[in-house]
Amino acid sequence: MQARAVARSISRLEENTPLTILERLETPPPPFATIPFSRDPDFVSRGDILDQIDQLCSKPAARVALVGLGGVGKSQLAIEFAHRTAERHPDTWVFWVHAGTQARVDEGFRAIADAAKLPGRNHPKANIPQLVYGWLCNKRNGKWVMVLDSADDHDVFYGTTSNGTRNGQPFANSLPQSQNGSIIVTTRDKGLAGRLTGRRQNMIEIGPMAQTDALALLEKKLGSVLDNNVAVNLVQALDFVPLAISQAAAYIQARAPRSSPEKYLAEFRESERNRSKLLQYDGGDLRRDGGASNAILTTWKISFEHIRSKQLSAANLLSLMSFFDRQGIPGWVLNPSTITQDGAFSFEDDVAMLRDYCLITADETEDMFEMHGLVQLSTRRWLETFGQEETFREQYIERMAALFPTGQFENWSICRTLFAHARVTLDYQPSENTVESWAIILHNGGWYAWSQGKYEDAQQMLGKAREYF
């Protein structure tokens, strides 16, 4: 009876006591981790990247950005680093915030407030980012590491609308620079990474894997029974991109024994249509956010759409580049000033945006650009979804026809620079509008190939050209 009376008294006290007072009575919990993903048993460490992150995070008020294409493993590296930090430093808080949208950031900061049992968090007018900011800045609350995953949208952090602000301030102002904490950002956008970290030296660019690491990942996924030559050819075909390798392994396992690495590779090489079909496979991944696609083509389309919405001319440049050979694309071929003055002034801005999104790389000493082959394929399939593939294929053909000269000796230097881009014309079916230009490229390219002793290329190109002359 006495116990029930005490319980009723406590219940009445709770009902009539303001939330803030009750929250102040809560015992602050010891540091712990809020990582929403388990550790990956197939994780491949990829050289010294984790050591680089650790070294940068050891500095006071550190901010570190992992920058790269979708699917290259930024989040996987962050997950592994977060787990290692929690394991090696149990006195350190480890917070994980999905930063893809303002709603997800709000959700993540709310989770921090709940995890740390911050007084005032349940008040109807509570400013959660401000509460979290104040708590993180207080050294008495201990050391902490915060991961801002998938921080790809400027507007989430620096927007001037209600979606990107709190009390009229950009959300970036809610990210502390306190001596007891560090922030790790994963992003596709190098420009945003620069703003969030404050300096380029705090950015680690994550590219595709080294071949040895790619082979190690494939072996972990499929076992050690792989034929080495098949494995090498398969990871090369997949441009050493971790997500593409993981999804290829998932595809093979889901269809075993009727599928195998050898069969997958043969099907992949057979046609562009097959490659597109295989790369759209989504086999699921417990260590990727539930809102993220596990198909590499779909993953990259998110970047394409974002660029198209922000800077259409940059999306158009990417679209044109997707039809060239992936290496050694000359800037003077792409720059509109070589054809017309319209749009010439925006060219460098467009290049900067595509480089910021890690979709192209530049050799500025020779004014040359490169793209990953899978990025080119993904771009063409993206164009197909809204009926623009033929438009940009025609632009490519017309531009090459105007710039690739006849194969005389005095033109050899230009022909040498453009020959790889003329040769890929064989892969494209011309429209009625461009069939003559298409044949001119093959004719001129074929005669140049003949003059250089590249007889197989010459026969293919001249043979195709004759069909239309």
HELIX and SHEET records of a PDB file:
HELIX    1   1 GLN A    2  ASN A   16  1                                  15    
HELIX    2   2 LEU A   19  LEU A   25  1                                   7    
HELIX    3   3 ILE A   49  CYS A   57  1                                   9    
HELIX    4   4 LYS A   74  ARG A   88  1                                  15    
HELIX    5   5 GLN A  102  ALA A  115  1                                  14    
HELIX    6   6 ILE A  128  CYS A  137  1                                  10    
HELIX    7   7 LYS A  139  ASN A  141  5                                   3    
HELIX    8   8 HIS A  154  TYR A  158  1                                   5    
HELIX    9   9 SER A  162  GLY A  164  5                                   3    
HELIX   10  10 PHE A  171  SER A  174  5                                   4    
HELIX   11  11 LYS A  190  THR A  197  1                                   8    
HELIX   12  12 ARG A  200  ASN A  202  5                                   3    
HELIX   13  13 GLN A  211  LEU A  222  1                                  12    
HELIX   14  14 ASN A  228  ALA A  237  1                                  10    
HELIX   15  15 PRO A  242  ARG A  255  1                                  14    
HELIX   16  16 PRO A  261  GLU A  270  1                                  10    
HELIX   17  17 GLU A  272  LEU A  279  1                                   8    
HELIX   18  18 ILE A  296  LYS A  310  1                                  15    
HELIX   19  19 LEU A  312  MET A  321  1                                  10    
HELIX   20  20 GLY A  331  LEU A  334  1                                   4    
HELIX   21  21 PRO A  336  THR A  338  5                                   3    
HELIX   22  22 ALA A  344  SER A  346  5                                   3    
HELIX   23  23 PHE A  347  ASP A  356  1                                  10    
HELIX   24  24 GLY A  373  THR A  385  1                                  13    
HELIX   25  25 GLU A  389  LEU A  403  1                                  15    
HELIX   26  26 PHE A  409  ASN A  411  5                                   3    
HELIX   27  27 TRP A  412  ARG A  423  1                                  12    
HELIX   28  28 VAL A  424  ASP A  427  5                                   4    
HELIX   29  29 VAL A  435  SER A  451  1                                  17    
HELIX   30  30 TYR A  455  ARG A  466  1                                  12    
SHEET    1   A 5 THR A  92  HIS A  98  0                                        
SHEET    2   A 5 LYS A 143  ASP A 149  1                                        
SHEET    3   A 5 GLY A 181  THR A 187  1                                        
SHEET    4   A 5 ARG A  63  VAL A  67  1                                        
SHEET    5   A 5 MET A 203  GLU A 205  1                                        
SHEET    1   B 2 THR A 165  ARG A 166  0                                        
SHEET    2   B 2 GLN A 169  PRO A 170 -1                                        
SHEET    1   C 3 ILE A 329  PRO A 330  0                                        
SHEET    2   C 3 MET A 368  GLU A 370 -1                                        
SHEET    3   C 3 THR A 361  ASP A 363 -1                                        
END                                                                             
